[in-house]
Amino acid sequence: MAESAPSAKVIPIQTVEESLYEVRRKIYPRAVSGIFARWRIIFVFLTQILFYGLPWLTWNDRQAVLFDLVQRKFYIFGLILWPQDVIYLTLLLILSALGLFLFTAVAGRLFCGYACPQTVYTEIFMWIERQVEGDRFARIRLDAQEWPWNLSKWRIKITKHALWLIVAFWTGFTFVGYFTPIHTLAAATLSATLGPWQAFWLFFYSFATWGNAGFMREQVCKYMCPYARFQSVMVDKDTFLVTYDKVRGDPRGSRSKSEDHAAQGLGDCVDCSICVQVCPTGIDIRDGLQYMCIGCGACIDACDQVMDKMRYPKGLIRYTTERAMLDRAPQESAIRRIFRPRIIFYTSVIVVLASAFLISLATRNPLRVDVMRDRGSLAREVDGARIENVYRIQIMNSSENAMKINVKVTGLPDLQILTSQGRPMQDVLVEPSSNQLIPVRVSSVLGEVNPGNYPVHFEIEGAEQTTHAKEVLRIRDEKSTFIVPR
């Protein structure tokens, strides 16, 4: 009898999937109090008062902070920025990046733990969750209850999600209010007459807030945020990080207060795992530095409370540097090493760029001028006596006051400037934060100069029509070309 062929090994689909993807384990962070928890609450209030409140502030009878994409104007209190001011946005982004590098080099993911929108809204949603469902163990018991006929569970879950959706909707509404005047947006929302793009972004941002802060939470920090991946290249041995003191804490083990744990060969860590229970990303800080740690300090607060109960010194988990931990150096020594070369370099560059940014803004001329030749009519003879060129002058007034504009032109003998209707050029009034296109005709005496291209200068004087002080004179000089045909 012929031998049967060996059977192929069958790998269950579930095994293959588990080898490729990690099944998410829901995290139930435990409430904690302490100095770092208080700082997180303070930053939640500060950031949200700023975010929710700014669109409602007024400045000179308009919204104080408004990024009007339709009119292509950004209003930031008394500052009005046009597309031509993109250099300021570039500088601001560079400053933000350098600031992030500086904070990371000094104290790791400081921004992530206290001011990142994902962290802030997760804190808000978790607070609502604790108020509705209870603390960690109450939430675990609630989720363990079976569906679908548990009416108490339905009521609690619906209440929680209703409150989450209210916060998410208000967040989306406020976000869109930075790009559409918020009073107009409120009226359109109440009357259900939102425009298509306002409605899209309102519901998209609301849904994103509800999904990220309510469901994805630590998954955003672990897998979606690129900052978690490249922070390791910005830290060194003198960067302050949330660190577990292995020398003092290990070996771990439970014990009573009255026992001499040193005599038992145990460290200060009682292995209560509360530091893991309070962590919003579900990591064990005792396993060493991990990219998932957002530096919020919740484990420090929790561990310090346990150390107090055990009458051990605080600081088993603390903000310190790798060098200080390895050298068993005091905290004062770690603080003195903050001002190292890379920190001084980052700080110096930020100071220089910020100074240039502020000086440029302070000395910025709100009168902008762009002189364009009319390509449809390069040059023409008028009345057999003069040569005429046609120009279009784009005048932008980025100040909060109206400007009375006077235009002069020099560069050739007996130059005259007329309106497009052929009348003598008079002063033009340009409204605040607006632009105006002025067609003009410039002519010179026929035969005074040889055929060719000649440089001419348009001098534009803008007198701001202020109400509380003398008129402020703004001057711009723009170069163009006058063509004399053969």
C-alpha positions as CSV (number, residue, x, y, z in Angstrom):
1,M,0.0,0.0,0.0
2,A,1.4,3.4,-0.9
3,E,2.1,5.8,1.9
4,S,-0.3,8.6,2.2
5,A,1.1,12.1,1.6
6,P,1.7,14.1,4.8
7,S,-1.1,16.4,5.6
8,A,-0.5,20.1,5.3
9,K,-0.5,22.1,8.5
10,V,-3.5,24.3,8.8
11,I,-3.0,27.7,10.6
12,P,-6.3,29.0,12.0
13,I,-7.3,32.4,10.7
14,Q,-7.6,33.7,14.2
15,T,-3.9,32.8,14.8
16,V,-2.8,34.6,11.7
17,E,-4.8,37.7,12.6
18,E,-3.5,37.8,16.1
19,S,0.1,37.6,14.8
20,L,-0.5,40.7,12.6
21,Y,-2.8,42.9,14.7
22,E,-3.0,43.5,18.4
23,V,-6.5,43.4,19.7
24,R,-7.2,46.5,21.7
25,R,-7.7,46.1,25.4
26,K,-10.0,48.8,26.7
27,I,-8.3,51.0,29.3
28,Y,-10.2,52.2,32.4
29,P,-8.1,55.0,33.9
30,R,-8.5,55.4,37.6
31,A,-9.1,58.9,39.0
32,V,-6.1,60.4,40.8
33,S,-5.4,63.6,42.6
34,G,-2.1,65.4,43.2
35,I,0.0,68.2,41.9
36,F,0.2,67.0,38.3
37,A,-3.5,66.2,38.2
38,R,-4.1,69.8,39.3
39,W,-1.9,71.1,36.6
40,R,-3.7,69.1,34.0
41,I,-7.0,70.6,35.2
42,I,-5.6,74.1,35.0
43,F,-4.4,73.6,31.5
44,V,-7.8,72.1,30.4
45,F,-9.5,75.2,31.7
46,L,-6.9,77.6,30.2
47,T,-6.9,76.0,26.8
48,Q,-10.7,75.7,26.6
49,I,-11.4,79.2,27.8
50,L,-9.1,80.4,25.1
51,F,-10.5,78.1,22.4
52,Y,-14.2,78.6,23.2
53,G,-14.0,82.2,24.1
54,L,-11.8,83.8,21.4
55,P,-14.4,83.7,18.6
56,W,-16.9,85.7,20.8
57,L,-14.6,88.6,21.4
58,T,-15.1,91.7,19.3
59,W,-12.6,94.3,18.1
60,N,-13.5,97.5,16.2
61,D,-17.1,96.1,15.7
62,R,-15.9,92.9,14.2
63,Q,-14.8,89.4,15.4
64,A,-11.5,89.8,17.1
65,V,-10.0,86.5,15.7
66,L,-11.4,85.4,12.3
67,F,-9.7,83.6,9.5
68,D,-11.9,84.7,6.6
69,L,-11.0,82.3,3.8
70,V,-13.7,83.7,1.4
71,Q,-12.3,87.2,1.6
72,R,-8.7,85.9,2.0
73,K,-8.1,88.0,5.1
74,F,-7.0,86.9,8.6
75,Y,-8.1,89.1,11.5
76,I,-6.1,88.8,14.8
77,F,-7.3,91.6,17.0
78,G,-5.8,94.8,15.4
79,L,-3.7,92.8,13.0
80,I,-5.0,92.1,9.5
81,L,-3.1,89.7,7.3
82,W,-3.5,89.1,3.6
83,P,-2.2,86.3,1.3
84,Q,0.9,88.4,0.7
85,D,1.7,88.1,4.4
86,V,2.4,84.3,4.2
87,I,5.9,85.0,5.5
88,Y,4.4,85.7,9.0
89,L,2.6,82.3,8.9
90,T,5.9,80.7,7.9
91,L,7.7,82.3,10.8
92,L,5.0,81.3,13.2
93,L,5.1,77.7,12.1
94,I,8.9,77.7,12.4
95,L,8.7,79.2,15.9
96,S,6.1,76.6,16.9
97,A,8.3,73.7,15.7
98,L,11.4,75.1,17.5
99,G,9.3,75.6,20.6
100,L,8.2,71.9,20.4
101,F,11.9,70.9,20.0
102,L,12.8,73.0,23.1
103,F,10.1,71.7,25.3
104,T,10.9,68.1,24.3
105,A,14.6,68.5,24.9
106,V,13.8,70.0,28.4
107,A,10.9,67.8,29.6
108,G,10.0,65.2,27.0
109,R,6.3,65.1,25.9
110,L,5.4,68.1,28.0
111,F,3.0,69.4,25.3
112,C,1.3,65.9,24.9
113,G,0.6,65.6,28.6
114,Y,-0.9,69.0,29.3
115,A,-1.9,71.0,26.2
116,C,-2.4,68.6,23.2
117,P,-6.1,68.8,22.0
118,Q,-6.2,65.0,22.1
119,T,-5.2,64.9,25.8
120,V,-7.4,67.8,26.7
121,Y,-10.6,66.5,25.2
122,T,-9.8,63.0,26.4
123,E,-9.6,64.4,29.9
124,I,-13.0,66.2,29.5
125,F,-14.6,63.1,28.1
126,M,-13.2,60.9,30.9
127,W,-14.4,63.3,33.5
128,I,-17.9,63.1,32.0
129,E,-17.6,59.3,32.0
130,R,-16.6,59.2,35.6
131,Q,-19.5,61.4,36.6
132,V,-22.0,59.2,34.8
133,E,-20.6,55.7,35.1
134,G,-18.4,56.0,38.2
135,D,-14.7,55.4,38.7
136,R,-12.6,52.6,37.3
137,F,-14.1,49.5,38.9
138,A,-17.7,50.8,38.5
139,R,-17.1,51.2,34.8
140,I,-15.5,47.7,34.5
141,R,-18.6,46.2,36.2
142,L,-20.9,48.1,34.0
143,D,-19.3,47.0,30.8
144,A,-19.3,43.4,32.1
145,Q,-23.1,43.5,32.4
146,E,-24.8,41.7,29.5
147,W,-26.9,43.3,26.8
148,P,-29.5,43.9,25.4
149,W,-32.3,44.1,28.0
150,N,-30.4,45.8,30.8
151,L,-32.3,49.1,30.8
152,S,-30.1,50.7,33.5
153,K,-27.1,50.2,31.4
154,W,-28.8,51.6,28.3
155,R,-29.8,54.7,30.3
156,I,-26.3,55.3,31.6
157,K,-24.6,54.8,28.2
158,I,-27.1,57.0,26.4
159,T,-26.7,59.7,29.0
160,K,-22.9,59.6,28.6
161,H,-22.9,59.7,24.9
162,A,-25.5,62.5,24.8
163,L,-23.2,64.6,27.0
164,W,-20.2,63.7,24.8
165,L,-22.1,64.7,21.7
166,I,-23.0,68.1,23.2
167,V,-19.4,68.8,24.0
168,A,-18.3,67.5,20.6
169,F,-20.9,69.6,18.7
170,W,-20.0,72.7,20.6
171,T,-16.3,72.1,19.8
172,G,-17.1,71.7,16.1
173,F,-19.3,74.8,16.2
174,T,-16.5,76.8,17.8
175,F,-13.9,75.5,15.3
176,V,-16.0,76.6,12.3
177,G,-16.6,79.9,14.1
178,Y,-13.0,80.8,13.6
179,F,-13.6,80.7,9.8
180,T,-17.1,82.0,9.6
181,P,-18.3,85.0,11.8
182,I,-19.6,83.1,14.8
183,H,-22.7,85.2,15.2
184,T,-23.7,84.6,11.6
185,L,-22.9,80.9,12.1
186,A,-25.1,80.7,15.2
187,A,-28.0,82.3,13.4
188,A,-27.6,79.9,10.4
189,T,-27.3,76.9,12.7
190,L,-30.5,77.8,14.6
191,S,-32.4,78.4,11.4
192,A,-30.9,75.3,9.7
193,T,-29.6,77.4,6.8
194,L,-25.9,76.4,7.0
195,G,-23.9,76.5,3.9
196,P,-22.5,73.2,2.5
197,W,-18.9,73.7,3.7
198,Q,-19.9,75.0,7.1
199,A,-22.2,72.1,7.6
200,F,-19.5,69.6,6.5
201,W,-16.8,70.9,8.8
202,L,-19.2,71.4,11.7
203,F,-20.3,67.7,11.6
204,F,-16.9,66.4,10.6
205,Y,-15.0,68.1,13.5
206,S,-17.8,67.2,15.9
207,F,-17.6,63.5,14.8
208,A,-13.8,63.6,15.0
209,T,-13.9,65.0,18.6
210,W,-16.5,62.4,19.7
211,G,-14.6,59.5,18.1
212,N,-11.0,60.5,19.1
213,A,-11.8,61.6,22.7
214,G,-14.5,59.1,23.4
215,F,-13.3,55.9,21.7
216,M,-9.8,56.0,20.2
217,R,-8.2,57.9,23.0
218,E,-4.7,56.3,23.6
219,Q,-4.8,54.8,20.2
220,V,-4.2,58.2,18.7
221,C,-1.2,58.8,20.9
222,K,0.2,55.4,20.3
223,Y,-0.3,54.8,16.6
224,M,-1.5,57.9,14.8
225,C,0.5,60.8,16.3
226,P,4.0,61.1,14.6
227,Y,5.4,63.0,17.5
228,A,5.4,59.9,19.6
229,R,7.8,58.3,17.1
230,F,10.4,61.0,16.6
231,Q,10.6,62.3,20.2
232,S,13.4,59.8,21.0
233,V,15.8,61.7,18.7
234,M,15.1,65.0,20.6
235,V,15.8,63.7,24.1
236,D,19.1,63.0,25.8
237,K,20.4,61.9,29.2
238,D,19.6,65.4,30.7
239,T,16.0,65.5,29.5
240,F,13.4,65.4,32.3
241,L,11.1,62.4,31.9
242,V,8.7,60.4,34.0
243,T,11.0,57.8,35.4
244,Y,10.7,54.8,37.8
245,D,13.6,54.4,40.2
246,K,14.5,50.7,39.7
247,V,17.4,50.8,42.2
248,R,15.1,52.0,45.0
249,G,11.9,50.1,43.9
250,D,13.1,46.6,43.0
251,P,12.6,43.8,43.9
252,R,8.9,44.5,44.1
253,G,6.5,42.8,46.5
254,S,3.5,43.3,48.7
255,R,4.0,43.8,52.5
256,S,2.3,45.4,55.5
257,K,3.3,48.8,56.9
258,S,4.7,47.3,60.0
259,E,7.1,44.9,58.2
260,D,10.8,45.8,57.6
261,H,10.8,45.3,53.8
262,A,14.5,45.9,53.6
263,A,15.1,42.9,55.8
264,Q,12.9,40.9,53.5
265,G,15.0,41.9,50.5
266,L,12.3,44.0,49.0
267,G,12.4,47.5,47.4
268,D,10.0,50.3,48.0
269,C,7.6,49.3,45.3
270,V,4.6,47.4,46.9
271,D,3.6,46.1,43.4
272,C,0.1,47.6,43.8
273,S,-0.2,48.4,40.1
274,I,-2.0,51.7,40.8
275,C,0.5,53.5,38.6
276,V,-0.7,51.3,35.7
277,Q,-4.4,51.8,36.6
278,V,-4.2,55.6,36.4
279,C,-2.2,55.7,33.2
280,P,-4.3,57.0,30.3
281,T,-2.3,55.0,27.8
282,G,-2.3,51.8,29.9
283,I,1.5,51.4,30.1
284,D,3.6,50.2,33.1
285,I,6.2,52.9,33.7
286,R,8.2,50.4,35.7
287,D,9.1,48.7,32.5
288,G,11.3,51.7,31.5
289,L,11.0,54.6,29.1
290,Q,8.3,53.9,26.4
291,Y,7.3,56.0,23.5
292,M,3.6,55.6,24.5
293,C,4.2,57.6,27.7
294,I,2.7,61.1,27.3
295,G,4.4,62.6,30.4
296,C,1.2,63.5,32.1
297,G,2.5,62.6,35.6
298,A,-0.6,60.7,36.7
299,C,1.6,57.7,37.9
300,I,3.7,60.1,40.0
301,D,0.6,61.4,41.8
302,A,-0.6,57.8,42.4
303,C,2.7,56.5,43.6
304,D,3.3,59.4,45.9
305,Q,0.0,58.7,47.6
306,V,1.0,55.0,48.1
307,M,4.4,56.1,49.5
308,D,2.6,58.4,52.0
309,K,0.4,55.5,53.2
310,M,3.4,53.3,53.5
311,R,5.4,56.1,55.2
312,Y,8.1,55.8,52.6
313,P,9.8,58.8,50.9
314,K,8.1,60.1,47.9
315,G,9.7,60.1,44.5
316,L,9.8,56.4,43.6
317,I,8.3,57.6,40.3
318,R,9.3,61.2,39.5
319,Y,10.3,63.7,36.9
320,T,14.0,63.4,36.6
321,T,16.8,62.8,34.1
322,E,18.5,59.6,33.1
323,R,21.8,61.0,34.2
324,A,20.5,61.9,37.6
325,M,18.9,58.5,38.0
326,L,22.1,56.6,37.1
327,D,24.4,58.8,39.1
328,R,22.0,59.0,42.1
329,A,22.4,62.7,41.9
330,P,20.0,65.1,43.6
331,Q,17.3,67.0,41.7
332,E,19.2,70.3,42.0
333,S,22.0,68.8,40.0
334,A,19.6,67.7,37.2
335,I,18.0,71.2,37.1
336,R,21.4,72.9,36.8
337,R,22.1,70.8,33.6
338,I,19.0,72.2,31.9
339,F,21.0,75.0,30.3
340,R,23.2,72.8,28.1
341,P,24.4,73.7,24.5
342,R,21.3,72.3,22.6
343,I,18.9,74.2,24.9
344,I,20.9,77.4,24.6
345,F,20.9,77.0,20.8
346,Y,17.1,76.4,20.6
347,T,16.4,79.3,22.9
348,S,18.7,81.7,21.0
349,V,17.2,80.8,17.7
350,I,13.7,81.2,19.1
351,V,14.5,84.6,20.6
352,V,16.1,85.9,17.4
353,L,13.2,84.7,15.2
354,A,10.6,85.9,17.7
355,S,12.2,89.3,17.8
356,A,12.4,89.6,14.0
357,F,8.7,88.5,13.9
358,L,7.6,91.1,16.4
359,I,9.7,93.9,14.9
360,S,8.5,93.1,11.4
361,L,4.9,93.2,12.6
362,A,5.4,96.5,14.5
363,T,7.1,98.2,11.5
364,R,4.8,96.7,8.9
365,N,3.3,99.2,6.4
366,P,-0.4,98.6,6.2
367,L,-0.4,100.2,2.7
368,R,0.2,97.7,0.0
369,V,0.5,98.6,-3.7
370,D,0.9,96.5,-6.8
371,V,1.3,98.3,-10.2
372,M,0.4,96.2,-13.3
373,R,0.7,97.2,-16.9
374,D,-2.5,96.8,-19.0
375,R,-1.3,94.0,-21.4
376,G,-4.2,94.7,-23.8
377,S,-2.9,98.2,-24.5
378,L,0.9,98.6,-24.2
379,A,1.2,102.1,-25.6
380,R,-0.8,104.4,-27.9
381,E,-0.7,107.9,-29.4
382,V,-3.3,110.4,-28.1
383,D,-4.4,113.5,-30.1
384,G,-1.1,113.4,-32.1
385,A,0.7,115.1,-29.2
386,R,1.2,112.6,-26.4
387,I,2.2,108.9,-25.8
388,E,0.0,107.1,-23.3
389,N,0.4,103.9,-21.3
390,V,-2.3,102.2,-19.3
391,Y,-1.8,100.7,-15.8
392,R,-3.9,99.1,-13.1
393,I,-2.9,100.0,-9.5
394,Q,-4.0,97.5,-6.9
395,I,-4.1,99.2,-3.5
396,M,-4.6,97.2,-0.3
397,N,-5.4,98.9,3.0
398,S,-4.7,96.5,5.8
399,S,-5.2,99.0,8.6
400,E,-8.3,99.6,10.8
401,N,-8.8,103.1,9.3
402,A,-9.8,104.4,6.0
403,M,-7.1,105.8,3.8
404,K,-7.1,108.7,1.4
405,I,-4.8,107.8,-1.5
406,N,-2.9,110.2,-3.7
407,V,-1.0,108.8,-6.7
408,K,1.9,110.6,-8.4
409,V,4.2,109.4,-11.1
410,T,7.8,110.5,-12.0
411,G,10.6,109.4,-14.3
412,L,9.9,111.2,-17.7
413,P,9.4,114.8,-18.7
414,D,5.9,116.2,-18.3
415,L,4.2,113.0,-17.1
416,Q,0.5,113.3,-16.5
417,I,-1.7,110.8,-14.7
418,L,-5.4,110.5,-15.5
419,T,-8.3,108.3,-14.6
420,S,-9.5,105.6,-17.0
421,Q,-12.2,108.2,-18.2
422,G,-9.5,110.7,-19.0
423,R,-10.1,113.1,-16.0
424,P,-7.4,114.4,-13.8
425,M,-6.4,112.0,-11.0
426,Q,-7.9,112.9,-7.6
427,D,-7.6,111.4,-4.2
428,V,-9.2,108.0,-3.8
429,L,-10.7,106.8,-0.5
430,V,-10.0,103.1,0.3
431,E,-12.1,101.6,3.1
432,P,-10.5,99.9,6.2
433,S,-9.1,96.3,5.6
434,S,-10.1,96.4,1.9
435,N,-8.5,96.6,-1.5
436,Q,-9.3,98.7,-4.6
437,L,-8.3,98.4,-8.2
438,I,-7.6,101.8,-9.9
439,P,-7.1,101.9,-13.7
440,V,-5.0,104.9,-14.6
441,R,-3.6,106.4,-17.9
442,V,-0.1,107.9,-17.8
443,S,1.1,110.0,-20.7
444,S,4.2,111.9,-21.8
445,V,4.9,114.5,-24.6
446,L,5.4,112.9,-28.0
447,G,8.9,113.3,-29.3
448,E,10.5,114.2,-26.0
449,V,12.3,110.9,-25.7
450,N,13.5,108.3,-28.1
451,P,11.6,105.0,-28.6
452,G,12.3,102.4,-25.9
453,N,11.4,101.3,-22.4
454,Y,11.9,103.8,-19.6
455,P,11.6,103.2,-15.8
456,V,8.9,105.3,-14.0
457,H,8.0,105.5,-10.3
458,F,4.6,105.5,-8.9
459,E,4.5,107.3,-5.5
460,I,1.4,106.4,-3.5
461,E,0.7,108.4,-0.4
462,G,-2.0,107.1,1.9
463,A,-3.3,109.3,4.8
464,E,-5.0,107.2,7.4
465,Q,-8.3,108.9,8.5
466,T,-8.0,108.4,12.2
467,T,-10.5,109.7,14.7
468,H,-8.3,109.9,17.8
469,A,-5.1,111.3,16.5
470,K,-3.5,113.2,13.6
471,E,-3.6,111.5,10.2
472,V,-0.8,109.0,9.7
473,L,0.9,109.2,6.4
474,R,1.9,106.0,4.6
475,I,4.1,106.1,1.5
476,R,4.9,103.3,-1.0
477,D,7.1,103.6,-4.1
478,E,6.5,101.2,-6.9
479,K,8.6,100.8,-10.0
480,S,7.2,100.1,-13.5
481,T,8.0,100.6,-17.2
482,F,6.8,103.3,-19.6
483,I,7.0,102.2,-23.3
484,V,7.6,104.7,-26.1
485,P,6.8,102.9,-29.5
486,R,8.7,103.4,-32.7
